[in-house]
Amino acid sequence: MRATPPELSAILDAVRREDRAQALALSLAGWRAGSRHPLVLMLAAEGLQVSGEGAQAVALLELALEATDDPEVWRRYGAALAMQDRHADAIAAFEEALDIDPKDVRALSLAGGVSFQTGELAAAEDYYGRALALDPLNLDALRGAAAAAVRRKAPAQAADLARRVLAAAPEDLSAAMTLIRADLLEARETSAAASATALLARPDLADDARLALHDLRAEAFDALDRPAEAFADYAARNALSERQAAPHLAAMGERRLDQARRLARVFLDTDREAWQGSCGPDLEGAETAAGHVFLIGFPRSGTTLLEKALGSHPGVATLEEVDVLAGAGAGLLDSQAGLFRLQTLDASQAAAYRRAYWTAAAEALGTGAQGRVVVDKMPLHTLALPLIAKLFPDAQILFALRDPRDVVLSCFRRRFQMNSAMYEFLTLERAAAYYDAVMRLAGRYREILPLRLREVRHEAVVADFDREVGDVLTFAGLPWNPDVRRFAERARQRARTPSDLQLTEGLKSDGLGQWRRFAPQMSSVRDLLDPWAQRFGYPI
């Protein structure tokens, strides 16, 4: 019988003693010393994840899978992939674990969590339901199923699931917050605000929980028409987000606000004639697309409503905020040298960039682009208009507009997944400055770039949906189709962003003019925003 290697024996002893730190340390040392035992690799991968080396952890788990088909390794591999935002690969890994052991409740719960994170609610609820059928008291599955029920706007079911969690774990914050969300769905805002206030008084709250509770209480105060208190909670939430993001800010490189201002300075003195040349056909490298539209503007300007409506048309395939343009034109907007390269591109260079774009787009769309118009929706591609003009001279550009004061207030109020652009929205003043910089830049671009651009006003779409969307379809070379009215259904299928969640309720006008309710809080940014409102024709 083969003896257990000494280092593996020590790791197993640490695991038996429930000394996790020692087990991970020994596993990392064993891996670095050359061990390729699956257990060593599995625990070393966990140690790498703890230290923030997620990509290396994935590589170690792939090595482990070459030696074993253990469902636990597949499950850990799926979790590691999910942490790298490789969601489809993560689900595939969990399915591998479930093929080996269909009763793996942990794999089912993790697959439910990834599906929920990506907005696949039906899949999430299926995974959670299967987990609970095997283990009705599994708290992870109960929490996840409760959160999915809230997202699906089923408050009674969500509350029942949350109470089952609290019966087993009375201090569970996730379940308590689900009850608050259920109260909000059932218009019990006073109860929701009181519950959030009580939880915020807990001394053991981590920043993530405190941040979420400020968000929930703000929503309750907003619904109660207590805007000053709601604004204070939005500000408190954003201050926590800013504190969390601060260590990562240095790694973000150039701030987005600074980028917009830099590009504006460059293009202030740019020769218009230098940007007029064409570098070849727009669809070069797009083997199946029938047309190409960029949907840009500024976040919270109505781009999601337009994307969901257009994406419901059978002749359209949408790239929903998948940034394939940045990858194709990497570096061309980042410096004076890059801009000069862009300005002086020849046809062969442009063709190479276009092929990179369409290859990435095809990967994101799958077979969805076959014979369809591709709509690339990314609001802040406004900054990339020189790249669009050079590489895609035939593309139509839809520029979404909305009252600037509503736009900036909404950017400040909504909770986004944090990145370098969303960081600018954590204070009202910075959000307004960013809006001002982007609109100044867009105005200059429109003066010097050859753009096929049409403005689309959010307020007009809300007021007369069929007419405005019909005009947009005509601009894109598409016939009217009543399926565009099914945007709410499309939003429900993958509700991920704040805009998606709002659109699940259909077309609503109650978001228009919201800034007036917060007029005292908006006073510090009116000098920046009122001139834009006046320029775009909104009443001052």
NULUM-860423 format. One record per residue (C-alpha): x, y, z. Coordinates in steps of 0.5 Angstrom, whole numbers, plus 2048, in hexadecimal, padded with zeros to 3 digits. Layout:
% NULUM-860423
XYZ;...
This chain:
% NULUM-860423
800800800;8038077FE;80580B804;802812805;807818803;80981B80A;807822807;80081F805;7FF81C80C;80182380F;7FB82680B;7F682080D;7F8821814;7F7829814;7F0828810;7EE823816;7F082881B;7EC82D817;7F2831817;7F0834810;7F6839810;7FB834811;7F882F80C;7F8835807;7FF837809;802830808;7FE82F802;8018357FF;808833801;80782C7FE;80582F7F7;80B8337F7;80F82D7F9;80D82A7F3;8078267F5;8018247F0;7FD8207F5;7F58227F4;7F48247FB;7FA8287FB;7F882C7F5;7F182D7F7;7F38307FE;7F98347FB;7F48377F6;7F08397FC;7F683C7FF;7F78407F9;7F08437F9;7F1845800;7F78497FE;7F384C7F7;7F78487F2;7F08457EF;7F38447E8;7F983F7EB;7F383C7EF;7EF83A7E9;7F68377E6;7F78337EC;7F08307EC;7F182E7E4;7F782A7E6;7F38277EB;7EE8257E7;7F38227E2;7F481D7E8;7ED81C7EB;7E681C7E9;7E481E7F0;7DE8227F0;7E08267F6;7E68287F1;7E182A7EC;7DD82E7F1;7E38327F3;7E58337EC;7DE8367EA;7DF83A7F0;7E583D7EE;7E383E7E7;7DD8427EA;7E28477EE;7E58487E7;7DF84A7E4;7DF8447E0;7D88427E1;7D683E7DB;7DC83A7DD;7DA8397E4;7D48377E3;7D78317DE;7DB82F7E4;7D682F7E9;7D282A7E4;7D88267E3;7D88257EB;7D08247EA;7D181E7E5;7D681B7EA;7D181C7F0;7CA81E7EE;7C981F7F6;7CF8247F7;7CB82A7FA;7D182E7FB;7D282E7F3;7CA8307F2;7CA8367F7;7D18387F4;7CE8377ED;7C883B7EF;7CC8417F2;7CF8427EB;7C98417E7;7C68477EC;7CC84B7EB;7CB84B7E3;7C484C7E4;7C28457E2;7BC8457E7;7B983F7E4;7BF83B7E4;7C183D7EB;7BA83B7EE;7BB8347EB;7C18337EE;7BF8367F5;7B98327F4;7BD82B7F3;7C182D7F9;7BB82E7FD;7B88277FB;7BE8247FD;7BF828804;7B982C806;7BD83080B;7C3832807;7C4839809;7C883B803;7C38387FE;7BD83B802;7C1842802;7C28427FB;7BB8407F9;7B88457FD;7BD84A7FA;7BA8477F3;7B38487F5;7B484F7F7;7B78517F0;7B184D7ED;7AD8527F1;7A984C7F5;7AA84F7FC;7A684A800;7AA8447FD;7B08487FF;7AE84A806;7AC843807;7B3840805;7B6846809;7B384480F;7B583D80F;7BC83F80F;7BB843815;7B883E818;7BE83A818;7C3840818;7BF84681C;7C584B81B;7C5849813;7C6850810;7C584E809;7BE84B80B;7BC85180F;7BE856809;7B9851804;7B4852809;7B585A808;7B5859801;7AE855801;7AB85B805;7AE860800;7AA85C7FA;7A485C7FE;7A4863800;7A5862807;7AB868807;7AA86A80E;7AB863810;7B186280C;7B486980E;7B4867815;7B7860814;7BC863810;7BE868816;7BE86281B;7C385E817;7C7864816;7C886581E;7CB85E81E;7D285F820;7D585981C;7D385B815;7D885A810;7D986080B;7D585C805;7CF85B80A;7CF86280C;7CF865805;7C9860803;7C5862809;7C686A807;7C4868800;7BE865803;7BC86A807;7BD870802;7B886C7FE;7B386C803;7B4873805;7B38757FE;7AD8717FD;7AA875803;7AC87B800;7B187D805;7B787F800;7BC882805;7BC87C809;7BD878802;7C287C800;7C687C806;7C6874806;7C88747FF;7CE879801;7D0874806;7CF86E802;7D48717FD;7D9873802;7D986C804;7DA86A7FD;7E086F7FC;7E386D802;7E38667FF;7E58687F8;7EB86C7FB;7F08677FB;7EF8657F4;7EF86C7F1;7F686D7F0;7F68667EC;7F08697E8;7F586E7E4;7F38747E1;7EC8767E4;7E68767DF;7E587E7E1;7EC87F7DF;7EC87B7D9;7E687F7D6;7E98867D8;7F08847D5;7EC8827CE;7E88887CE;7EF88C7CE;7F28887C9;7EC8897C4;7EB8907C6;7F18917C1;7F088B7BC;7F088D7B5;7E988B7B2;7EC8887AC;7F08837AF;7EA87F7B1;7E687F7AB;7EA8797A7;7E68737A7;7EA86C7A8;7E68677A5;7DF8647A6;7DC8637AD;7DA85C7AC;7E085A7AA;7E28537AE;7DB8537B0;7D984C7AC;7D184C7AE;7CF8537B1;7CA8577AC;7CC85E7AF;7CF8617B5;7CC8667BA;7D08697C0;7CB86B7C6;7CF8717CA;7CE8777CF;7CE8777D6;7CC8727DC;7C58727DE;7C38767D7;7BE8717D5;7C386C7D1;7C18667D5;7B98677D3;7BC8687CB;7C08627CB;7BB85D7CE;7B68607C9;7BA85F7C3;7BD8597C6;7B68567C6;7B58577BE;7B78517BA;7BC8557B6;7C08577BB;7C68547BF;7C88587C5;7CF8587C9;7CC85A7D0;7D285E7D3;7D78597D1;7DD85D7CF;7E085A7C9;7E28617C6;7E78637CC;7EB85C7CA;7EB85D7C3;7EE8647C3;7F28637CA;7F68697CB;7F486E7C5;7F18737CA;7F58727D0;7FB8777CD;7FD87C7C8;8018777C5;7FB8727C4;7F68787C2;7FB8797BC;7FC8727BA;7F48727BA;7F48787B6;7F98767B1;7F686E7B0;7F786B7A9;7F28667A6;7F68607A8;7F78627B0;7EF8647B0;7ED85E7AD;7F185A7B3;7EE85E7B8;7E785D7B5;7E88557B5;7EA8557BC;7E48597BE;7DF8547BA;7E384E7BC;7E18507C3;7DA8527C2;7D984B7BE;7DC8487C5;7D784C7C9;7D184B7C4;7D28447C2;7CD8437BC;7C98487BE;7CC84D7B9;7CA8497B3;7C684E7AE;7C58537B3;7C785A7B5;7CC85A7BB;7CA85F7C0;7D08617C5;7CD8647CB;7D38677CF;7D186E7D2;7D88717D3;7DA86F7CC;7D98767CB;7E08777CD;7E28727C8;7DF8767C2;7E58777BE;7E68707BE;7DF86E7BC;7E08737B6;7E78717B4;7E58697B4;7DE8697B3;7DC86F7AE;7D586C7AC;7D386B7B3;7CD86E7B5;7CD8717BC;7C78727C1;7C98787C6;7C48777CC;7C287D7CF;7BE87F7D6;7BE8857DA;7C58867DD;7C28877E4;7BE8807E4;7C487D7E1;7C987F7E6;7C587E7EC;7C38777EA;7CB8757E9;7CC8787F0;7C68747F3;7C686D7EF;7CB8687F2;7D08657EC;7D58607EC;7DB8647EE;7E08657E8;7E486C7E6;7DE86F7E3;7D986E7E8;7DE8707ED;7DD8777EB;7D58777ED;7D78767F4;7D687D7F5;7D18827F2;7D68877F1;7DB8827ED;7D587F7E9;7D38867E7;7DA8887E5;7DB8817E1;7D48827DD;7D78897DC;7DD8877D9;7DA8817D5;7D58867D2;7DA88B7D0;7DF8867CD;7D98837C9;7D788A7C6;7DE88B7C4;7DE8847C1;7D88857BD;7DB88C7BA;7E18887B7;7DF8817B6;7DB87E7B0;7D687B7B4;7CF8787B2;7CC87A7B9;7C587A7BB;7C287D7C2;7BD8797C6;7BA87D7CC;7B88787D1;7B287C7D3;7AF87C7CC;7B08747CC;7AC8747D2;7A68797CF;7A68757C9;7A986F7C9;7A786C7C2;7A88727BE;7AF8747C1;7B186C7C1;7AF86C7BA;7B38727B7;7B986F7BB;7B88687B7;7B786C7B0;7BE86F7B2;7C18697B3;7BE8667AC;7B98617AF;7B18617AF;7AC8627B4;7AB85C7B8;7A685B7BE;7AB8577C2;7AF85D7C4;7A985E7C9;7AB8587CD;7B185B7D0;7AF85A7D7;7AF8537D6;7B68537D3;7B88577D9;7B58517DE;7B984C7DA;7C084F7DD;7BE8547E2;7C58567E4;7C685E7E4;7C28637E8;7BF8657E1;7BD85E7E0;7B985D7E6;7B68637E5;7B48617DE;7B185B7E0;7AB85F7E2;7A98627DB;7A98697D9;7A986E7DE;7A98757DF;7AA8767E6;7B18777E5;7B187D7E1;7B28837E5;7B48807EB;7BA8857EC;7B588A7EF;7B38867F5;7BB8877F7;7BB88E7F5;7BF8907FB;7C488B7FB;7C588C7F3;7C68937F4;7CE8927F5;7CE88F7ED;7C98947EA;7CE8997E7;7D18937E3;7CB88F7E1;7C68957E0;7CA8977D9;7C98907D7;7C28907D8;7C18977D5;7C58947CF;7C188E7CE;7BB8927CF;7B98907D6;7B58957DA;7B98987DF;
